[in-house]
């Protein structure tokens, strides 16, 4: 692992037999988060737009960006969405790290906290600290092979990249992307701020 391999990055890493992280890697952040914007005041007070929702049942629009959530809605979302997703995350980490961690260990570490590489080794979230060469050597050793050809795929760097010409414009977002941005999602992620 390198850079930030926290939350979803760690979730995918635990599928490996061994995990090696670079010395400056941030990992952990075991947990789930769901965020959405409440735009009620913006729409009503600033723009004069009153959203109208027609629904077939009380919970059909839970949660809604068009109004403040009630305590009942928040509890419902925790029970139906967040808790099952969190339990699955804990299960995945427990299964992936079963040689070094049990479910109780994982639950103790699953508070969303992050760990530097050395601390992650101490907590048994990873197996060692090293760079790509050390990880390749470990894989060769585990596979009992002497020689291996490693192929790296990299996106070619261009003058347009250097000049930031290829930066996407917010004006070019399609309907599907805009919909995704405004739709509550379950995420395994870590935020530095």
Phi, psi and omega in degrees: 000151177214160180066235176253113176237058183252160178053250181299326176295321177286321178308314180285329182292329184292352175286346181279153176293322179224147179238122176245135180236145174295155185303332182261009181291138172257130181220185182094232183053044180286116182160179179231156180214146175222128181230149172206162181265138169260113185252017184305305183295320178301311182293311186283307187280321185268324184252349180070025180255128179250108179290140177239129179242126175249124186222157184274344181205161185306320188265002187301328181251024179273127347278159180240136176284352186266002178199162177293139178285146175277160175304324179296319179296315180298317178296318179300314180295322176299313184291319187270334186242302188291312182298312178299321179294318178297314180299322178294319178300311179301318179298316180297314180294316180300315179294315182293328183250024186301337178288339184231343182228144172255177183302321178296319177299313182297316179298323178297324182272349188270051177253011181089356181291155180251160183223140169286170185301313182297317179294324178296325175294314180299323180276358178067024174283331177228167184262339181187169179246131179180183180253183183305318181300318178293322178295319178296316178300319179296317179298316179298319179295313180296324180275354181056049175235150182272315185241141176214141177260119180259128180249125177253132176257126179228143176288130180297138178273137182232169177299324178299322176297315181298324181270004180060026179290333184275006179297134179290145178265139176297336180287345183259015178289134178274172184301319181296320179293316178298319178298315181297321180296329182263004183256129177302139182224150171273131182226146169253096182213165178235136179242128181288340183232000000 
